[in-house]
Amino acid sequence: MTTDQNEQLSSRDKVLLAALQMIGENPGAKLSVRAVAARAGVSTGSLRYHFPTQRELQDEVLTRLYDVVISEDRIHDRTVPARDRLVDCLRQVLAPAGVGAGAREASRIVHEQFIAPEPTEQVKQAYAALEREGRRRVEYWLTVLTDEGALTAGDTSRRARFLLTVLNGLALERALPSEGSILEAENDTLYMAVDAVLGSEAS
């Protein structure tokens, strides 16, 4: 984006662009109000006007990122069985990190940003924002399947938490040495997890 184009953006869009750039450069960036405002070239007051809390800013940025990385269209394609659609959606969550070197780098960043440091309030809030947006997406997919009758009504939040736990384990496996095909084993695990959630209602 050129300087002229950046000048034409609203202050809200400047804040979002700056925050997205910071996340792009460092996926574990904490998005502090001062740092984002400085990067955006706006006052902290202007940032607070659009995003009164750091949580609101983090949630909006992560929503935008997920919108780019994860397509919501797939879950609505009823020409494909429900279990395949849900597996495909979950696979999209894993895709950005890649396998091998990419997955190791992603794991390193997660470790440095959220595991190694003391769990300060800022670290907790940054991780909670990531987890919240991921859970929201998975709950949405499950709700779509429930509404169409492919999944019996139940505790959507609990089911989403289970699937996200499986995804966390698979993301770590992608970073670890493996003798066989990581993606083949991953596929088996995803289908097993989805079948456990869908139960006898899979279609």
N, C-alpha and C positions, 0 to 999 in steps of 0.2 A: 504494500500500500504506500502511495506517495505521500509526501508531507501535505500537499494540497487536499488529497482525499481524506487524510486524517483530520484536517482542520474542519472539514464539512460534517464530520460525525457529531452527534449530540454528545453531551458530557457523559451520559449513561453508556452509550456505545463505546466511547473512549475507554471508560473504566472496564467494560467487558473485554474489549480487545486487548488492553494491557494485561488483564488477569489471564486471559487465554494464552497470550504470548509467554507469560511467566510460567504457566503450567507446561507449555510446550517445551520450554528450555529446561525446566526442572519439575517433573511430575509430582514431586513431593513438596512443592512450594507452598508456604503457609498462607499466602495472600493476606498479609497484614494490611490494614487500612492505609497506613503511611506509605508503604512500599508500592501498593497498587496506585494510589493517588499520584505519587511522584512519577511513576512510569507512564501514567495516563496523561500527565500534565494538567491535572485538575486539583482543586483544593480538597482537603479531607472533608470539609463541610459539604461540598458538592457530591462527593462519593456517598457520604452518609445520607444525603437527601434521597438518593436513588436506592441505596441499600443501607437501611438504618442499622442493621447488624452484620457482623462478619459472616454469620451463618447464612443470611439471605444472599450475600455476594457469592459465597462458596456454592450454595445450592444452584444458583442461576448459572454459574460458570460450568459446573459439572453437568447440569442439564443440557447446556449447549454442546459440551464435548460428547456426551452420550448420543445426542441427536446426530452428530456427524459420524460417529463410529458404529452405532447400532441402529439398524433399520427396524421400524415398528411394523412395516408392511408384511413381513414374512408370517407373523403370527396370525394374520387375517386371511391367508391363502387357503381356503377350505378344500382346494383340489388336492392338498397334501395332507396326509394323516396328522392328527394332533401331536402324536409323540415325535414325529420327524420335525414338525414346525418348532416345537419347544426345544428340541436338541439343537436345531439350527440357530435359534435365538441365543441359547446358552453358549454355543460355539463362538458366536460373534463377540461375546465378552472376553473370551480367551485369545481371540485372534490378534489384537494389536501388539501384544508382547512377543509374539512369534515363538520360536522354539530354539533351544540351544543358547547362543550368545545373546540374542534379544531377550529371552526369558531370564537368563542370568542377570542381565543388566536391570531388568524390571524388578527382580527379586532383591538385588542389591539396593536399589532405590527405596523399596518398601522397608527393608531392614534399617537403612540409615535414617529414614524419615520417621518411622513409626515404632520400630522394635528396639533399636539400640539406645535412643535418647530416653531420658527420664520422661515419664508420661505427664508432661505439663498440661495445663488446661488447653493451651494452644494446639499441642500435638493431638490431644483427645478430640478437640473440635474439628481439626483438619481430617482426621481419620473418620470421625462420625459422619462428616459430610460425604465422603466417598462411599461409605457403607450405606448411608441413607438413600443416595441416588441409585446405587446398584439394587438395593432391596425394592425400591419403588418400581424399577423397570421389571424385575422378575414378578412382583406382585401383579403388575398390569398384565403380563402375559398369562399368568394363571387365571386372572379374572376373565380375560377374553375366552379362555378355554372353558371356564365354568359357565359363562353366559351362553356358550353354544352347546353345552351339554356334554362336552368331551371330558369334563372333570367334575366330580361330585363336589357340592358345596362343602366347605370345611375351613380350617384355620389357614388362610392364605399366607399370613405373615410367617407362620411356623414352617410351611412348605417352602416358602421363599428362602428362609434362613437355612434350611437343609440344603437346598440347591446351591446357595452361595457358599456354603461350607465345602461342598464338593468342588465347586469352581476354584476355591482357594487352594485346595489340595492339588488339583490338576495343574494350576499355575505353577506351584512349587515343583511338581514332578517334571514340568517342561524345562526347568532350570537344572535338574539333576542329571548325572550321567545315566544312560540307559543302554542295555544290550539289544533290546528289541525295538519295534516301531512304537514310538511314544504316541503318535497320533492314532494308531490302531487301538492301543490299550485305552487311550483317552475316549475314543468313540464308544467302546464297550462300557466304560464307566458312566459316560453321559446317558446312554440308553438305559442302563441299570437304574440310575438315579431318577430319570424321568418316568420309567415304568413303576418305580416305587411310589412316586407322587400320583401318577395317573391311575394306578391300580387296574382293576378290571374294566374301568371306563375308557381305556385307551382306544382310540379309533383313528 
